[in-house]
Amino acid sequence: KLATHRDTAARPSGAPGGGDWVVLAEEYLAHNDYHSAAYAAREATQTEGNSALAWNLRARANAGLGLLNDAAYEARQAAELETSNAQYRFDLGSIFEQLQRWPDALASYETAARLEPDTFLYRLSIAGVYLQIGAPDQALPILEQLHQAHPNEKMVNYYLASALGDVAERVPKERNGDHYAITSPQEIEQMAELLRRAMSLEHGDPDLTANLHKIVDYLESCKRIKFSAPNGWQSFGLRGAVAAFVLPVLFVLSGLSSLGSSPGSGFMLLLIGGSATYGLIKLYWVPVWKHNARASR
């Protein structure tokens, strides 16, 4: 993707041994020798004047050294010297991204994507910024389009699975900072559908898979039954529940004792006591999501 340097006949001979500073900078970068690359690229910008490639190499070297503000300036020089070079715009965007200058990163990636719409990495980087700034809803349509065009690309699948997981975790309405609680079966269903899609994608990242499994496990836990006092009755706790069951249990016992002498009355007492007992069980033993809903009110 990087623009090639000029033909050797036009190259300067100021580098050691009559070599080309640009060539040396590229070689040093290929070996991750950022100090040497920065020196060679700086010499190239001085000997070659306004060379977009030299400025780009200098930016990449300084980015490798962690000198991001210098790298941003140098990468901008390269991008402005060759406005049609998508790679230079992408490199500028990646430096802005490291600086967490999100609007500038987006603008650079979007320009790169317009210049080379067939290069999926540029649009993937746009989606990556949206994920980092907590806007997975904006990343998702971009990633869905990329997945349609590149269904077997693991990097695309990784970003798409991440976005689906993030969107799923934004479904619950009951939130406290980064923590949330599921409070309805509709939330469970909506999240489960997003997570099923995420789990079906082949991305090869065990950490992401583990995180998705963790969310799925939480969904399953919200379907389990637990003791939960109805709203307004929490202060009575388990003792209140026991007291509430006394009367219907007495009806059941009375019904059982009356079946021999008065079957009709006994059956009626059993029906009343049994129905009340069943209702109380449904009232006190509820799914975890309903307990969460009660606790949130």
Secondary structure, 3 states (H helix, E strand, C coil): CCCCCCCHHHCCCCCHHHCCHHHHHHHHHHCCCHHHHHHHHHHHHHHHCCCHHHHHHHHHHHHHCCCHHHHHHHHHHHHHHCCCCHHHHHHHHHHHHHCCCHHHHHHHHHHHHHHCCCCHHHHHHHHHHHHHCCCHHHHHHHHHHHHHHCCCCHHHHHHHHHHHHHHHHCCCCEEECCEEECCCHHHHHHHHHHHHHHHCCCCCCHHHHHHHHHHHHHHHHCCCEEECCCCCCHHHHHHHHHHHHHHHHHHHHHHHHHCCCCHHHHHHHHHHHHHHHHHHHHHHEEEHHHHHHHHHC
